[in-house]
Amino acid sequence: MGQKYISEPFVEERAEQPYVGIPIVAGLSEWDEVNGLVGELFDWLKKRGIKPAGAPFFRYWCMGDSEGKYKMEVGVPVKRMVSVDERVVASYIPGGSYVRALHKGHPDELEKSLDALEQWALLEGLDIDKRWEGEDEIWNGRFEFYVTDPETEPDLNKWAIEIAFLLMRDDAA
């Protein structure tokens, strides 16, 4: 790809995956609060005796609006839908085809990998599942899976983050 942080992109079918998450609208200056939701979710699951079924992730619904705020959820996959409360929501990662790649390196460099993945998909003629509502670009499946555990790898430069964009279904075009 000619990009130092990103692995070779590929397309993969994924099955629907239940998750629990906490919705948040936040700007980059509030990212410590966003990151803190991961621990809150793991504590929430532990109190209920529910084991995570995968790496924590950020799901972006809207990428930085006019105020620079991201509409998103911080989530953790679970084996099956669970009862939730007023703060934690239950949803699912949609099944379907995803264009995926692995970002290797500091999260501050992630934007370059995300841009490279989107450009690769466009060059391949792939149709990412997103739409516009007024000024807002809405994504139906834009995910960052944090596969590196910060407890075991504190060096952010050694992190791996899987990035995945849901593709339009052929029958939806």
N, C-alpha and C positions, 0 to 999 in steps of 0.2 A: 504493500500500500504506500510505501514511501513515508510512513508516519511512524515515529519512534515509539509511540505509546500504545498502539492498537494492533491486535492480532488480525489475521486475515478474516474478513467477515464471511459469514455463511448464513444460509436460510435453513430453518429447522421447524418442524411441526412440534407443537407443545400441547399437551392435554390441559384442560381447565384445571386450575389449582385454587382451592379455597385459601383465604387468608384473613387475618385480623389486622386492622390498621387504625391509625389516628389521623384524621384529616387536619390540614393546617394550610393557612395562607401566610407566606413568609417571604421577605426579601433577603438578599444575601447577607445583610447586616444581622439578621436574626437566625443565621444558620446554626449557631450553638444550640438554640432551642429546638430546631429541627433534629439535629443529631441526638439530643437528649431524649427524644421520643423513642429511640431504639431501645434504650435501657428500660424506659417506662413500660414498653410493650412486653419485653422479656419478663419483667417483674409481674405484670398483669397475668401472663401465661403461667408463670411458676406458681402464683397464688391459687390458680385454678387447676393445677396438676396437668396442664396441657403442654405437650412437647412440640417445639417448632419442627416443621417439616422441610426446612430449607433456610437459606441465608436471608437476613433482613434486606429490605429493599426500599427504594423511593419510587413511587409511582407519580408521574407528572401528568396532571390533567391539562394544565395551562402553563405555558412557559413564559414567565415574566411579563405581566401586562404593562400598561402604560405607567403604573407606579413601581414597576420592577418587582412585583409580587408574584410568586409562584403558587398556583393552586395545586396541591399535591396531597399524597398520603404517605406516611411512613408505615410500612407493613412487614408482617412476618407470616410466611406460609404455614398452614396447619393441615392436618390430615383430612379433617371434615369440618363443615360449618359448625360454629359454636355459638352459644348465647353470648350476647355482648351487653354493654351498658350505654349510658348517655355519652361517654367519651370515645369508647372503642367501637368501631364499626366492623361488620362482617361483610366480606365481598369475595370476589374471585378474580384471579388473573385469567383473562379470556383465553380459551383454547384457540389454536389457529397457527398460521405460519408467521414466524418471526425472523427478521434479519438480526443477527447477533454477532458480537465480537467481544473480546476481552481487552479492557483498558488495563495496562500495566504501568503503575507509577503513582505519583502523588495525585490525590483527588483535585487539586487546583488545576491540573492539566487535563481534566476529564472533558472539558468543553471541546478541546481539539479533537478528541476521539469521537465524541458525539457528532460533531460536524463532519468528520471523515466518514463515519458510518452512514449518515444521511446522504452524503454525496455519492458514496458507493452504491447505495440502494437506487438513487436516481439514475446513475450511469448504467445500472443493470436493468433499468426499466421496471423496477418494483414500485408498487403503489402503497405508500405508508398510510395506515388507517388513521387519518386526522381530517379535521374540517375547520372551517372558520365560522365563528358566531360573532358578527360585528367585527371588532378589532382583536378578538381573542382567538388564538389558534388552539383548538381542542384536540388532544391526543386520546385515542381510545386504548392505547397500550404502549406507553413509553416508560421503560423500567431501567433502574440501576440496581443490580444485586451486589451487595457488599459481601463477597465471598471470603475475603480475608478477615479473620477475627482480630480486632485491635488488641485483645488481651494477650494473644500469642505473637502478634507482629506489630509492635508500636511504631515502627519506622514507616511513615506514610509513603515514602518513595518505593517501598517494596509491596505495596498493596496491589491486589487484582480486583477489578470491578467489572462484572459482566453487564454489558449494555444490550438492550433488546428493544426493538420497535415492532409492534404488531403490523402485519401487512393486511391490506384489504382482501376480503374473500373475493374470489372470481365472480360469484353470483351477486356481490354487492356493488359492483362497479357500474 
